[in-house]
């Protein structure tokens, strides 16, 4: 029988890497590597992985939503992400710059407090 403490530690260390999308020379993906689901990008030829949304925001898990939580739109220079307001589960679509940054609601405050997606 293996050491149960080692098994628990390995389970706690497990990271998810979900919904990979390639756009241009980068791979975009959702991961819980920071402790909550967030959006990351890394060059296809290797290099540093960059978190694209502020650390205090969490994206919904595509596994829970049953759909993608982001879509890279290279022609617009933006990424469409789905975010709720600190866990209220009222998912709203936001744009972030393709290089990352602060999300902006695509409809302003028109649907604030409502679940759109």
PyMOL commands that set and color helices and strands:
alter all, ss='L'
color gray80, all
select helices_A, chain A and resi 4-13+62-65
alter helices_A, ss='H'
color red, helices_A
select strands_A, chain A and resi 17-23+26-31+38-43+50-51+70-73+78-83+92-97+104-105
alter strands_A, ss='S'
color yellow, strands_A
deselect
rebuild
show_as cartoon
